[in-house]
């Protein structure tokens, strides 16, 4: 293989994505039109240069024809409207479709010549009959020159090996700390124990910095995940006769590359469902007192060690009655079970295999596999999915996954005969509460208990009760972790507090995959396995 080919393929994909984003911004009037045209022209020119380097003649000729149209648009001879954007996106789609053949055979597919000629034919009418553009486009603005980025391309397998070594070092460090603690309890010389503890502390700092630096190599912005959505929404909205505006929030947040790749296809499923099932056509929205243009929000945020991706629309919402009827008809629940479900529980029926509320099968959705696939993908990565919907107002689907395979600082607690980890960033304080100050709540208020902490009355949840463990023995005082969650501040009753530890958090697999109460598992210095709790899920 030509040693330059992998670099060409990677840069070509990046240029296709960048050019596509700029074309959509041009169509929607976002930013300066001259500056956008200049940027799009540079992307196409760079693509043509790469194609010429490898003598991909049909690709070079197609890009040269696109350059002619873009240059005419820069000079004001072609209107930079939807017709130009459609043609340029078609050109980029052709090039993207050739990349697998280039990667496998170092050549364009046999159909590339005819495909390039067909797309080039779409460009000619723009040159022959282009309407005069606005006067402000006639004099393009000078392109902004940015300092070159300092980037080092590293093969992924080297990064993975470095991260794996850092993880092993963390485990070895934990083992050393376990030995230090044991030596302190034995009759070892105090000076030896002190020296050993100092060395362990130095190793602790070194390993922590090493592991953090290694993990940062895999961090990429969430914007990379969201980049495909505006184009998908544009094409689907046209196909379905909808008007949809995409709003993106939190795209600068960084997460592990593998986590974002896991979310890529589920995100596409959610966007398709939002447009096909959620967004109404303009006339129906006006009749409902809504703006004719539907809103689709992509939101990324961090909740402790968890990445939360939300897809929210302001469409018609879920018909929970229809979901109940479909689930009963499919034999997935009985009529009695369906009637006993709350609206929130009924909305979650949409994740059952084969269940869809679509009235008919379309090329977009309706087969009843999309939402089931979303749940399966999230659970396979150690995450979870939830849905909230209000009839006539819209739906929000939340995907929650670990930010990365990371080192997490936890407080070790005991419930029953087992140890669990609680992320320290969720712990506000640890207290011992006399049993006399704990009041039981009636079932109508959710059950459980409540206790006073200063001037606050906080709910109290027993960890053993939530996890279905044997009831703890009754003592005069309750050991309580005061924790913060999305639901607010609450108390988590345990049977004892342990040490704090830095652990490598890994997703659960096998029979534990998808278990709702855990973020993952970790290996302790004494060889034991620690399940790390998801405080949000436990309190829910």
C-alpha angles and dihedrals in degrees: 000000000000104000090224094055098084089052091048092051093048094047092045092055091048092049092048091053093046094047091048092052091049091049091054090048089051092051092049095046095244112155132346113334095212092049092048092049090050091051093047091049091052091051092052092044091053091048090052091050092054092048091050091051090061094037095243092161101182090048091048093050093048092050091047090055090049090050090055091055094045092049090051089051090051089054093048096250095113125046110241093222138124094296092058092044092050092051094047093048089050088053091051091047090054092052092047090052090055096054097084090055091048090050094048103035104015087237141088117262117265091251093057096094095054092040092052091049092052093051093044088054088060089057098054097071089057090059095042099046107018113146118234112271127227116288091244090066094054093080109047118212117248110263116253111246113220125195112258114265117243103231131165117200109215124183108252093233090062091052091048091050092050092050092047090053090049090052092051089050090055091053091048090049091052089051091053091050089051089054091048090053091049093048090053090058094048128071093266121145110276092226091054092049091048092050092046091050091051091051091048091051091050090049089048092057092045095049093046092053092044093050094046091050092048093051092050088064089071098044116114129171119265086235086081089061094046095045095091096050103077092055092046091049092048093053096041093046090055092046093049098039094244133136110220132173118200119217119190125199131181096012092145091064111112126222140165113293092229091052092053092047088054089054096048100088096036088054091053090051091052093048092050091049092048091055098039101039103019113036115071125213115265096260093051091049092051090049088053092051094253130126112271090240115073120220124229116187123197109193131182122189140156123242106185107295092346130096112216120198116188128193109194130177133181094221135117097302127221122312098225091184091058090047091054092049093048092048091050092046090051092050093241094122135010123246090252092050091048092050091051093054120105117229089258091053091044091053089056089060087081088078093062114111114266096006119129135157092209111126090214140009115266135177088254104050144319103111093105095236102097102077093038088054090050092054093045093051093049094048093046088059093049094261139106141223131221135180135208123186139174120196111251093003106070147257135272122199117193125201115195121190136157111276089231143320089286146159107262127191110225141178111230113224135175128234118172107330092324136093123226135182125231117196107248093222087068095049117093098175145327120242141172110226121197110238088233089067095054117093124197116233121223118249090251089065094048099274122247121093145283135215139185120251110180106308094339129094106211130189115244123215123189111225093207090052093052094047094044094242125152112284112265122242115267116252134174092258134038120222106227133186110205103215137181121226138157088269090058135258117331142160122252111202115214135165098243147348121243136184129304116250142181108229138177105243115214128182118259117254137186118018091351094057110117094015102154102221102057137074091196144289135282138194116238128213092255090056095257124133117239122202109213114216127231098223093197092057095043092054093043 
